[in-house]
Amino acid sequence: MDVNSTATWPWWKFEMQPDDLFTTLHDQYNTLPSAIQGHDAFHSDVCEISREARDSDQFKQMMRARRALRLEELNNALEYSAQQIVGDPALLGNNTRQWPYALQIFRFKSLDALVGYFTSFLPPPGQPDRQPQGWASRYTDTPQTTPPPVGSSATMWTGSMSSRRDARLVAFNAVAAGAIVNDNDAQIIQAAGSGSPA
């Protein structure tokens, strides 16, 4: 946690200490549980450990150790990325609007920093939405401003996907837009992501 020693607040009113701002209060009211890995990676770790562990106690102990390892790996990767990008901001391309938001991610590692970074790619309020670029343009003829009708989302987005990665990105957007609304949609998206026919 990046503690700002100049941060003041009326802690005495609540029989607390000044540093409770970044310790007790932070832990209780400014954190949330978040997945460390995606489902596939976590499943892989669980399968590996379940084959090696002899009993429940060893399984839980090995899972705790693997959790610590994955956190260390991801924190190291984020730290390395931060050093590289801070050392060479051109790695972000011409996206100078994103620079301060990227720094916030590296500094705070918080959900609001992540949201700020990704929303910095959106047009400012009041400006019209852009036409889809890159892979997204292959799946829509016109910009979608509202989710597609119930039951039609997956069939509309899975037509000509060239890779599993494209399918996953489309599926993510469908979920984010609230477009996957029934089991049939989910099965079609899953089949597209695995390369199997729906």
ZARO-441393 format. One record per residue (C-alpha): residue in three letters; residue number from 1; x, y, z. Coordinates in steps of 0.2 Angstrom, whole numbers. Each point is the difference from the previous one (the first is absolute). Layout:
<nodes>
NODE,ala,NUM,X,Y,Z
...
</nodes>
This chain:
<nodes>
NODE,met,1,0,0,0
NODE,asp,2,6,17,-5
NODE,val,3,-2,10,16
NODE,asn,4,-1,19,-1
NODE,ser,5,7,7,16
NODE,thr,6,-9,17,-4
NODE,ala,7,-17,-9,0
NODE,thr,8,-10,7,15
NODE,trp,9,-17,-4,7
NODE,pro,10,-9,2,17
NODE,trp,11,5,-16,7
NODE,trp,12,-2,6,18
NODE,lys,13,-19,1,-2
NODE,phe,14,-1,-19,-2
NODE,glu,15,13,-5,13
NODE,met,16,12,-6,-14
NODE,gln,17,18,4,-5
NODE,pro,18,6,10,-15
NODE,asp,19,8,-15,-8
NODE,asp,20,-17,-10,1
NODE,leu,21,-4,9,-17
NODE,phe,22,12,-12,-9
NODE,thr,23,-1,-15,11
NODE,thr,24,-16,-4,9
NODE,leu,25,-12,11,-10
NODE,his,26,8,-5,-16
NODE,asp,27,-1,-18,3
NODE,gln,28,-18,0,6
NODE,tyr,29,-7,13,-12
NODE,asn,30,11,2,-15
NODE,thr,31,4,-18,-6
NODE,leu,32,-10,-14,-9
NODE,pro,33,3,-18,-4
NODE,ser,34,6,-2,-18
NODE,ala,35,5,-15,-9
NODE,ile,36,19,-3,-2
NODE,gln,37,-1,-10,-16
NODE,gly,38,-12,-4,-13
NODE,his,39,-11,-16,1
NODE,asp,40,11,-10,-11
NODE,ala,41,16,4,8
NODE,phe,42,-7,-3,17
NODE,his,43,-8,-17,-5
NODE,ser,44,17,-5,-7
NODE,asp,45,8,4,17
NODE,val,46,-13,-9,10
NODE,cys,47,1,-16,-11
NODE,glu,48,19,0,2
NODE,ile,49,-1,2,19
NODE,ser,50,-14,-13,1
NODE,arg,51,11,-13,-8
NODE,glu,52,14,3,12
NODE,ala,53,-9,3,16
NODE,arg,54,-3,-15,11
NODE,asp,55,-13,7,11
NODE,ser,56,-11,15,3
NODE,asp,57,13,9,12
NODE,gln,58,14,-2,-13
NODE,phe,59,-12,6,-14
NODE,lys,60,-4,16,10
NODE,gln,61,18,3,5
NODE,met,62,6,-2,-19
NODE,met,63,-14,11,-6
NODE,arg,64,5,14,13
NODE,ala,65,18,-2,-7
NODE,arg,66,-6,1,-18
NODE,arg,67,-10,15,4
NODE,ala,68,15,9,7
NODE,leu,69,10,-5,-15
NODE,arg,70,-13,6,-12
NODE,leu,71,-1,17,9
NODE,glu,72,19,1,0
NODE,glu,73,1,-4,-19
NODE,leu,74,-14,13,-4
NODE,asn,75,7,14,11
NODE,asn,76,17,-3,-8
NODE,ala,77,-7,1,-17
NODE,leu,78,-10,16,4
NODE,glu,79,16,8,8
NODE,tyr,80,10,-5,-16
NODE,ser,81,-13,7,-11
NODE,ala,82,-1,16,10
NODE,gln,83,19,2,-1
NODE,gln,84,0,-3,-19
NODE,ile,85,-14,12,-3
NODE,val,86,6,14,11
NODE,gly,87,17,-2,-7
NODE,asp,88,-7,1,-18
NODE,pro,89,-17,8,-1
NODE,ala,90,0,-3,-19
NODE,leu,91,-4,-18,4
NODE,leu,92,-18,7,2
NODE,gly,93,1,6,-18
NODE,asn,94,-9,16,-4
NODE,asn,95,-12,-2,14
NODE,thr,96,6,15,11
NODE,arg,97,-17,1,8
NODE,gln,98,3,-17,8
NODE,trp,99,17,5,8
NODE,pro,100,-6,7,16
NODE,tyr,101,-13,-14,2
NODE,ala,102,14,-13,-3
NODE,leu,103,10,8,14
NODE,gln,104,-15,-1,12
NODE,ile,105,-1,-19,-3
NODE,phe,106,18,-2,4
NODE,arg,107,0,11,15
NODE,phe,108,-17,-6,8
NODE,lys,109,-4,-17,-7
NODE,ser,110,-18,5,3
NODE,leu,111,-17,-4,-9
NODE,asp,112,-3,18,-3
NODE,ala,113,17,2,-8
NODE,leu,114,-4,-15,-12
NODE,val,115,-17,8,-4
NODE,gly,116,8,17,-3
NODE,tyr,117,13,-8,-12
NODE,phe,118,-13,-9,-11
NODE,thr,119,-13,14,0
NODE,ser,120,14,12,-6
NODE,phe,121,-1,-9,-17
NODE,leu,122,-18,5,-1
NODE,pro,123,-5,17,-9
NODE,pro,124,-4,14,12
NODE,pro,125,-18,2,6
NODE,gly,126,-10,9,-14
NODE,gln,127,10,-6,-14
NODE,pro,128,-7,-13,-12
NODE,asp,129,5,-18,1
NODE,arg,130,14,-5,-12
NODE,gln,131,-2,-13,-13
NODE,pro,132,6,-17,5
NODE,gln,133,19,-2,-4
NODE,gly,134,10,-16,-2
NODE,trp,135,-7,-17,4
NODE,ala,136,-16,8,6
NODE,ser,137,-5,7,-17
NODE,arg,138,-1,-18,-7
NODE,tyr,139,-15,-4,12
NODE,thr,140,-11,16,-2
NODE,asp,141,-6,9,-16
NODE,thr,142,-5,15,11
NODE,pro,143,5,5,17
NODE,gln,144,-10,-8,14
NODE,thr,145,-7,12,13
NODE,thr,146,-12,-12,8
NODE,pro,147,1,-19,3
NODE,pro,148,-7,-11,-14
NODE,pro,149,-17,-7,3
NODE,val,150,-2,-15,12
NODE,gly,151,5,-16,-7
NODE,ser,152,9,7,-15
NODE,ser,153,17,6,8
NODE,ala,154,11,-15,-3
NODE,thr,155,-6,-4,-18
NODE,met,156,3,17,-5
NODE,trp,157,18,1,6
NODE,thr,158,7,-17,-3
NODE,gly,159,-1,-1,-19
NODE,ser,160,17,3,-7
NODE,met,161,12,-1,14
NODE,ser,162,18,-4,-5
NODE,ser,163,7,-6,16
NODE,arg,164,-5,-5,18
NODE,arg,165,7,16,6
NODE,asp,166,-12,10,-10
NODE,ala,167,-14,-11,6
NODE,arg,168,5,3,18
NODE,leu,169,1,19,-3
NODE,val,170,-18,0,-8
NODE,ala,171,-6,-11,14
NODE,phe,172,7,12,13
NODE,asn,173,-9,15,-9
NODE,ala,174,-16,-10,-1
NODE,val,175,1,-3,19
NODE,ala,176,5,18,4
NODE,ala,177,-15,6,-10
NODE,gly,178,-12,-12,9
NODE,ala,179,-4,-8,-17
NODE,ile,180,3,-18,5
NODE,val,181,-17,-3,8
NODE,asn,182,-3,-19,-1
NODE,asp,183,8,-17,-1
NODE,asn,184,-1,-1,-19
NODE,asp,185,10,16,-2
NODE,ala,186,13,-6,13
NODE,gln,187,2,-17,-9
NODE,ile,188,3,9,-17
NODE,ile,189,13,12,7
NODE,gln,190,8,-15,9
NODE,ala,191,1,-10,-16
NODE,ala,192,7,15,-9
NODE,gly,193,13,2,13
NODE,ser,194,6,-18,-1
NODE,gly,195,-1,-1,-19
NODE,ser,196,-14,-13,0
NODE,pro,197,-15,2,-10
NODE,ala,198,-15,7,9
</nodes>
